Amino acid sequence: MNDFLRFLETSYTAYQAAENARTLLQAHGFRELDESAPWDLQPQGKYFVVRGGSAVIAFVCGDAKKGFKIAASHLDSPCLKLKENPALSDGHCTRLNAEPYGGGIWHTFFDRPLRLAGRVVREENGALRALPFTSDFLVSLPSLAIHLDRDVNEKFAPNLQENLPLLTLGQKDFYDLLRGPVSYDLYAACAEKPYFWGADGEFLSSPRLDDLASAYASLHTLAETPCDGVCVAACLDAEEIGSRTRQGAGGDFLRAVLARIAQAQSLTQADYYAALAASFCISIDNAQGFHPNYPAKFDPSDRAYLGKGVALKSHAGGAYATDALAAAVVKTVFSRAGAPLQVFYNRSDMRSGGTLGTISIGQASILTADIGIPQLAMHSAVETIACADFAALETGLSAFWKSRIRISSDGAEIL
C-alpha cells in the first residue's frame, strides 16, 4: 500500500505517472522498448514502451495466437494547464494564466496546495529533449473574501478566464524558474497528500484516484502475477479530454503494440485478426459511487456502493462497452477469485459519462467490459474510494492475468 500511496502523491500529471510506471516495471524485470527501433521479443519476456512521455503499455509475451488479455486505464486527471506566455504581472505579483484540462470540479482546486508539473523541452548539444518537470515550489488559487462575495455560498462557479490564473511568483521571472525551456506542457495539479479516514481507516482520499488507482493496480498485478498468454496493461493519456491524441485511446498506440507483438511471433495477417477476435479487454475507469447525501442522483436498483466491490458498468446507449458476454466473462473471473463485484447503471434520465473502452474498440475491435472502483467526489481536487474495493480490483486483475480466456463467435471459454 505504501508504494501505491507514493504513486498517487508523486504522479502529478501523466508525465510523472509514466516515470513512476517506468520505475515500477524496471524493478520487476521489464525491459523498455523503443517504438522507433526493431523489437526482439523473447517467449515469456517482459517489456514496456512509452509514447509521448505520458502513456505506457507493458506486456508479458506469451503465445499471441491464443489472443490478448488487456487491461486499459488512463494516467491523466483534471487540472489546470498553463498557456504559452502565462505571466500576468501588475507590478506587485505575478499570476500564471491557465486554462482547464478536463472536466474538473474547479471550486475544489481553490485554497489548496498546487504544484506545477508536466514536461519541458530543452535544447541540449544541438538536440531537443523532452524531460519531466516538477516544481520545487507550490502555487495556489486563493478564494475571494466572503465580505466581497456575499453570494458565494449560494453558487460558486468560477469564471474560467478571470478566476483561474494562479497566484504564484511574487515578482520573480517565470522562465528563470523553469531554467529557460524552448517549450513546455505544464499543469497545476493538487499537491495534497493521500490520507485514510473513517472509524477503521476504511476510506482513502487522494488527488487523482481517477484513474491512477486503476493504472497502478493493472501494472502492479501484471508485474507480480504469473501470466497466461499475452497480457497487456495499457495506461494511456488524454482520456479526460476525449482521448484524441496519439498517446490516447483514440490513437494507434495500443493497436500498434499488439501488431508488433504478433509480427515478432511471425503471425500472418489472418492469424493476427483471429487473435484479436479471441481477445478480451477490461477497460478500468472509476465509477460514480453512491453518495448517501444525494440518493436521487442514482439509479434505484443498480448502484455502486463504496466497500461492496468493483463496479461492472453498463449503458444502453454505448457509453460503456460492456455487453452480456463481456459481463459474463468478468463476473466469472472475479467470482472464481472471490473478488466482490457489483453492477452499475446511470439513472435513465441522466447523461452518462464515457470511458476509454468504447474509444479503444475503434482502434482494435476486441470484446470489452467496463469496470471501475466506486468513488466519491469524482473530478474533485481530492477524491475518495474504499480500500476494500481497491483490494478487490487487484484480486480480480490477478485472476484475469492467470486465467485462460478465449472468445468465440457465440461464447467464451474461461479456464
N, C-alpha and C positions, 0 to 999 in steps of 0.2 A: 504493500500500500504506500510506503514512503516514496518509492520510485514513481508511482502514479501521481502522488501529490507534487513532486518536483516537476514532473512533466507538465502538469496543469499550470503550476506557478510560473514556469520559465518559458512556456510556449506562447509568448505574447501575440505572435502572428503566425501565419502558415510557414514563414521562413524559419522562425525559431523552432516551430514544431517539427519541420523537416530535419533540422540539425539534430534535435533530440531523438528523432526516429533513427537517424543515421548512427548515433552513438549506441542506442539500444540494440540495433541489429548487428553492428560490428562486434559488440560484446558477446553476442550469441553465435558468432562464426559466419555471419552472412558477408558475402563479398560484393562490393559495389561494382556495377557495370556502367559503361559509358554508352549513351544512345548513339553517339557518332562513331563508335568503333565496333568491330565484329565481336560477337559473343561466342565464347566456347563454354557450353553448358555441360556439366557432368551429371550423370544419374545421381539423384538424391542430393545434388548440390543446392546450396542456399545462397540466394542472390537478392540484390535490390538495385533499383535505378531511381534517380532523382531527376525530375524535369522542372526547369524554371526556378530551382531552388525552393519550391513551395509545395511540391507534390511528390509522393514516394510510393512506389509499388515494390513490394517484397514478395518473393515466391520461393517455394521448395519444389525442386524439379523432379517430379515423378513422371509416370507414363502419360503423355498428353493424349494418346489415343483413347484413354478412358474418360476424357473430359477434364474440365477445370472446375475447381471449387473456389469461389471468390467471396471475400468479404469486403465490401466497398463502404468507405466513410469519407469524411472531409476534414481538413485541417484549419479552415478559416472560420472566423466568427465575426459578428458585427462589431465595428469600432469606427474610429474617425480617421480618415486618410488626409494627409497633408497635400496641399496643392503645390505647384512647381515653385512659385515665388511666395512663400507663406507669410513672411514677416510683415506685420502691420504695426507700425510704431507711431505713438503720439508724443514722443519725446520723454515720456515718463516710464512707459513699459512697452514691451514688445509682445504682441499676441501672434499666434500662428493660425493662419487661415486654413480651415479644414472642411471637408465635406463628408457626409455619411457613407460608410461602406456597409452595405446590407441593411436589414430592417430592424435596427436596434430599438429598444425602449429607451429613448435618448435621455429622458429626465433622470434615469438611474445612473448616468455617467457623470452627473453633476456632483460636486463636493466629494469626489473620490480621488485617490491617488491614481494617476495615469502615467504610463511610461511610453516614450517614443521607441518604436521598434519596427523592423522590417528588413530592408536591404539597401545598400548604397552601391553605386557603380563608380569605381575609381580607375584612374589611368596609372598603370604600373609598368615601367620599362617599355612604353610604347603600345601596350595592350590594355584593353578594358577588362576589369574583373568585377563581377557582382559578388558582394560579400554580405553576410548577415550583419545587422547592426542593432544594438540595444543601447539606449542612452543610460548614462550613469546618474542622471538626474530625473526627477519627476516633474510633471506638469499637472494642471488642474483646470476645472471648469467651475469656479465658484458661483453659487446662486446669488441672485439679487436679493437684498434685504426685503423682508416682508413689508416693511413700512413703505417701500417704494413700489410694491406689487401686491396690493391688498387682496386681489382675487386669485392669488397663486394656488390656494388650497381648493378652489373650485375647479380649476382646469389649468394645468401647466402643459403647454405644447410649445416647445422652443422653436423659434424661427431658425431654420437650418442654415441660413447665411449669417444672420446678425448675432445669434446667441451661441454658436458653436466654436468660434475662434478661442484657442486655448491660451490662458494666462500662463506665461512660462518664464521669460528670459530677462526680466528687468530691461536694461538697455544693451545687453550683450548681443553680439552678431551671431545669428543662427548658423550661417555657413562655417564660421570659425569653429563652432562647437562640433560640427559634423566633420571637420578636417577636410573641407573642400572637395566634395564628391562631384563627379560630372553629372550625375542624375541620381534619383532615388525613388523607392517605393516605401514610404514611411507612414506609420499609423500611430495613433494614440490609443493604447489598449489599457484596460483596467489592470492595476498592479496590486489589487487586494490579494492577500494570501488565502489559500483554501482553509476551511475550518469545519469541524464537526459540531453538531448541535443535537438537541433532543435529550430526554431523560437518560437514555442509554447511548448517546452519541451515534444514533442510527442514521442521521442525515448528514450529507456532505454538501456544503455550499462553496462555490468557487467561480471565478470567471471561466468562461469558455468550455463549460461541461458539454455544451452543444458545439462541436461534436468530438472534442478531444477525448472524452470518455470512450466513445466507440472506437476511435482510431487507436488509442493505447491498448484497449482490450484485444483488438484484432492483431496488432503487432506482437504484443506480449504473449498471447496464446499461440500464435504461429511460431514464435521463437522457441517456445518451451514444450510444444506438443509433437509427438511422433505423427507425421502426416502420411496420409494415404493418397497417392496420385499427385497431380499438380495443384498445390494450394497457394492461393494468391491473396495477399492483403493489399488492397488499393486504397491509399489515403490521398485523396485528391484535393484540389484547391477550387476556389471561386464558387462554391455551392451557394453561398449567401447572396450572390449577385447573378444567379441563373446558370452557372457552370459554363458560360460561353467564352472560355479561354482554352488555350492549347494544353494547359495542365488541369483543366476541369473535366467533368464527366462528359461534357459536350464536345471535347476534343478527342483526338485519336490515341491518347496515351495508353489506356487500358487495351484497346484493340491491337495497337502496335506491339505491346509486350506479349500478349497472347500469341500473336502471329509469329514473333521471333522465337518463342519457346517451341512452337510447332515446327518452324523451319530448322531449328537446331537439332530436332529429332527426326528430320527428313520426312515429315508428313507431307503427303500430297495435298493439293488444294481440297480435293474431295474428302480426304481424311480430316483435314482441319475443320471443314464445315460440319462433318459428322461429330467431331469432338465438341464443337460449340453446341450442337443440338443435344448432346448428352451432358452438358454442364449445368451448374446451378450457382446462382449468385444470391447472397444475403446483403441487401442494402441496409446499412445500420445508421440511423439518424434518430436522435432522441425524440420522444413522443410527448405531447401535451398531457402531463399528469393531472389527475383530478384535483381541483382546488376546492376545499370544503367551504371557502367563503363565497364562491361563485358557482354553486351547483347548477344553475340554469344554463350555464355555458356549455354543458357537456351532454353527450348522448345519454338517454335514460337507462340503457342497458349495457352498452359496450364501452365502459370507462376503463382507463388505465390508472390504477391506484399505486401510489408510491409504497414500495415494500412488498408488493404482491407479484413481482416478476417482470420480465421483459414484455413489452407490448408488441403484438403482431398486428400490423396496421393494414387496413383495407379501405377502399373507396371506390364506389361505383363509377365515378367519373374519371378514374385513372390517375388521380393524384398520387396514389401508391401503386406499385407494380404487382402486388400480391393477387393471385387468383387461387382457386380452390386447391389445385395440385401443389402450387408453391406453399400454400399454408399448411397442407398436409405433410409436406416434407419437413418443414420447420417444427411443426408440432411433434412429429415422430422423433426427430433427432433430439430435441430438448427434453421430451418426456423420458426417453430412454436414459438420458444423462441425469435426470432428477432436477432439471433446471426449470423453475417456475415460469410459466408463460401465460399471458392474458391477452384478450382481444380488444383492439381499439378501433372505433369508428368516430368520426366527427358527427356533430349534430347535422341532420339533413338540411337544415335551413341556414347553415354557416359555410362560408368558403373554406376549403381545406388548404393547408399548407402542402408543399410538394417536397420531394426528396431527389437525390441524385439517381435513385434506382430507375425511375422512368426515363431519365435522360440517357443513362448509360446503355439502356436497351437499344437506343437508336444507333449506337456505335458497335455494339456486339450483342446480337439478339439471343440472349440467354434467359432461361426461365429464372425469374427473380421474385423474392419476397422482401417486403419492407418490414423491418423490426426496429425497436429502439427502447432505450431506458426511459421510463416516465420521469418527467422533471417538472418542477415549478419554476416560474419566472423565466421562461424561455426568451432568449434575446435580451435579457437584462444584463447589466454590467456584472452582476453576480447571480448565478443560477443554483438550483438545488435538486439533488437526487437522493434516493435511499441507498445506503451502502449495500444492502442485500440485493438490490437489483443489478448493481454493477457486478457483484459476485455471480449472480445468475447468468449474466451475459457472458462472462469469462467461462463459466462451466459449459454453457451451450455452445460457444465457439470452439472450445477444446474438443467437444464431442463431434462437431461439424468437421474439423480437420481430420479426425481419426476415422470418420465414417466413410464407407464406400457408397457413393451416391451415383446412380446412373439414370438419367432421364430418358424416357422413350416417348413415342408419339401418343401413347394412351395411358401413361402412368410413370412410376418411378420405382427403382429398386434401391433399398437402403440396407446396407449390411454393417 
